[in-house]
Amino acid sequence: MLFKSKNLSNKKKSDHAFFSRKNGKSKGVYKSLNCGLGSNDNKKAINQNLNIIKKKIKSKFLFLVKQHHSNKIIEIKKIPKNTKEIRLGNADGIFTNLNNVAIGILTADCAPVLFIDKNNEYICCVHAGWKGAFKNIIKNAISKFKKNKILAKDIKVCIGPCISKKSYEVQNDFYRRFIRNNKKFGKCFSFFRNKIYFDLRLFIIIKLIESKIPKLNISNINMDTFSNVSLFYSYRRSRLKLEKDYGRNLSLIIKYN
């Protein structure tokens, strides 16, 4: 099962997908379409899952990165020589103008964010947890387009499934960090019965609008990874259940000749 945005859809020139955890080969806590190469899941099962996805999108190439909650984005200008190693390096995003090459990001509560310009010249995907978004990975992604003479008004964006505000309780020091940075970020927080809740999706939208992306160009797959147990992996849910590890959801984008 996968999810798509009409905002990004162009069947002839590009494709994208936010995959659920269904229809894969992994077992146990990783059941079933775990694509997390950094997880402790059986590597054979992970590779089978990745092959399922490549067949689904009809692409020989799929590249990921070794994510670490940074604001770094790797640009691919040519297909790497060693295509068996699909993780390109330490980063939290990929940008390219290569055709027929899928680029993807892994998440388990953080937000996958996909970008494409209206002429299908460039694509980008980023892993936007609160740390990466706070460090301006969204701005960095848009800067990649601008350096290639793509205006912000011509960039289309979709924010995929991620943890929702109702599921994202945070502490007071977390709240203070954001408010000290910019008081307008206060709108990303709600208070209920002495608890504080953070709206990651709204924070990313604010960052997009700050970078001059028109609201009409921003779409959302409004699904909560924490509460949708059968559909998505969730880091926070796994930790609350005292599970030793967790699977990762894959989101990707590709453009064609």
Residue pairs with C-beta under 8 A, 6 or more apart in sequence:
1 19
1 20
1 22
1 23
1 231
2 17
2 18
2 19
2 20
2 56
3 17
3 18
3 20
3 160
3 161
3 221
3 223
4 16
4 17
4 18
5 16
5 114
5 158
5 219
5 220
5 221
6 219
7 156
7 157
7 158
7 217
7 218
7 219
8 14
8 16
8 114
8 116
8 156
8 158
8 219
8 253
9 15
9 16
10 120
12 256
13 120
13 255
13 256
14 116
14 120
14 123
14 253
14 254
14 255
14 256
15 57
15 253
15 254
15 256
16 114
16 116
16 158
16 251
16 252
16 253
16 254
17 53
17 56
17 57
17 251
17 252
18 112
18 160
18 161
18 221
18 249
18 251
19 33
19 35
19 53
19 249
19 250
19 251
19 252
20 33
20 231
20 232
20 249
21 31
21 32
21 33
21 34
21 230
21 231
21 232
21 233
21 247
21 249
22 32
22 33
22 230
22 231
23 32
23 33
23 52
24 31
24 32
24 33
24 34
24 45
24 48
24 49
24 52
25 32
25 33
25 45
25 48
25 49
25 52
26 32
26 33
26 34
26 41
26 42
26 45
26 46
26 49
26 247
27 42
27 45
29 238
29 243
29 244
29 245
29 246
29 247
30 36
30 39
30 41
30 42
30 45
30 245
30 246
30 247
31 247
32 49
33 49
33 52
33 53
33 247
33 250
34 41
34 45
34 46
34 49
34 233
34 247
34 248
35 46
35 49
35 50
35 53
35 64
35 104
35 106
35 247
35 248
35 249
35 250
36 46
36 106
36 108
36 233
36 246
36 247
36 248
37 43
37 46
37 64
37 86
37 87
38 66
38 67
38 106
38 248
39 46
39 245
39 246
39 247
39 248
40 244
40 245
41 245
41 247
50 62
50 86
50 250
53 62
53 250
53 252
54 60
54 61
54 62
54 102
57 102
57 252
57 254
59 100
59 101
59 102
59 254
60 100
61 79
61 83
61 100
61 101
61 102
62 86
62 101
62 102
62 103
62 104
62 252
63 76
63 80
63 86
63 87
63 88
63 94
63 101
63 102
63 103
63 104
64 86
64 87
64 88
64 94
64 103
64 104
64 105
64 106
65 74
65 87
65 88
65 89
65 90
65 91
65 92
65 93
65 94
65 105
65 127
66 87
66 88
66 89
66 90
66 91
67 91
67 92
67 105
67 106
67 127
68 90
68 92
69 92
69 127
69 129
69 131
69 132
70 90
70 91
70 92
70 131
70 132
70 135
70 137
71 92
71 132
71 135
71 136
71 137
71 140
72 90
72 91
72 92
72 93
72 137
72 140
73 91
73 92
73 93
73 94
73 95
73 124
73 126
73 137
73 140
73 141
73 144
74 88
74 89
74 91
74 93
74 94
74 95
75 94
75 95
75 96
75 144
76 88
76 94
76 95
76 96
76 98
76 101
76 103
77 96
77 97
77 98
78 98
79 98
79 101
80 88
88 94
92 105
92 126
92 127
92 128
92 132
92 137
93 105
93 124
93 125
93 126
93 127
93 137
93 140
93 141
94 103
94 104
94 105
94 124
94 125
95 103
95 122
95 123
95 124
95 141
95 144
96 103
96 122
96 123
96 124
97 121
97 122
97 123
97 148
97 255
99 255
99 256
99 257
100 254
100 255
100 256
100 257
101 254
102 252
102 253
102 254
103 123
103 124
103 125
103 252
103 253
103 254
104 125
104 250
104 251
104 252
104 253
105 112
105 113
105 125
105 126
105 127
105 250
105 251
105 252
106 127
106 248
106 249
106 250
107 127
107 160
107 161
107 162
107 225
107 248
107 249
107 251
108 225
108 232
108 233
108 234
108 235
108 238
108 246
108 247
108 248
108 249
109 129
109 162
109 163
109 225
109 226
109 234
109 235
109 236
110 127
110 128
110 129
110 130
110 132
110 162
110 163
110 200
110 235
111 127
111 128
111 129
111 133
111 159
111 160
111 162
111 200
111 201
111 204
112 125
112 126
112 127
112 128
112 159
112 160
112 161
112 162
112 249
112 251
113 125
113 126
113 128
113 138
113 141
113 157
113 158
113 159
113 160
113 204
114 123
114 124
114 125
114 157
114 158
114 160
114 251
114 252
114 253
115 122
115 123
115 124
115 125
115 126
115 141
115 142
115 145
115 155
115 156
115 157
115 253
116 122
116 123
116 124
116 155
116 156
116 253
116 255
117 145
117 150
117 154
117 155
117 156
118 154
118 155
118 156
119 154
120 255
121 148
121 150
122 144
122 145
122 148
122 150
123 253
123 254
123 255
124 141
124 144
124 145
124 253
125 251
125 252
125 253
126 132
126 137
126 138
126 141
127 137
128 137
128 138
128 159
128 200
128 204
129 200
130 198
130 200
130 203
133 200
133 203
133 204
133 207
134 177
134 178
134 181
136 207
138 204
138 207
138 208
138 211
139 207
139 210
139 211
142 152
142 155
142 208
142 211
142 212
142 213
145 152
145 155
146 152
152 211
152 212
152 213
152 214
153 212
153 213
153 214
153 217
155 213
155 217
156 217
156 219
157 208
157 213
157 217
157 218
157 219
158 218
158 219
158 220
158 221
159 201
159 204
159 205
159 218
159 219
159 220
159 221
160 221
160 251
161 221
161 223
161 224
161 225
161 228
161 231
161 232
161 249
162 200
162 201
162 224
162 225
163 200
163 224
163 225
163 226
163 234
163 236
164 199
164 201
164 224
164 226
164 227
165 190
165 197
165 198
165 199
165 200
165 201
165 202
166 197
166 224
166 227
167 224
167 226
167 227
167 236
168 197
168 198
168 199
168 200
168 226
168 236
169 195
169 196
169 197
169 198
170 189
170 196
170 197
170 198
171 196
172 196
174 196
174 198
175 189
175 196
175 198
178 185
178 186
178 188
178 189
178 203
179 185
179 186
184 206
185 203
185 206
187 202
187 206
188 198
188 199
188 200
188 202
188 203
188 206
189 196
189 197
189 198
189 199
190 196
190 197
190 199
191 197
201 220
201 222
205 218
208 218
209 215
209 218
223 231
223 232
225 231
225 232
225 233
225 234
225 237
225 249
226 234
226 236
226 237
229 237
232 249
233 246
233 247
233 248
233 249
234 246
235 246
237 246
238 245
238 246
239 246
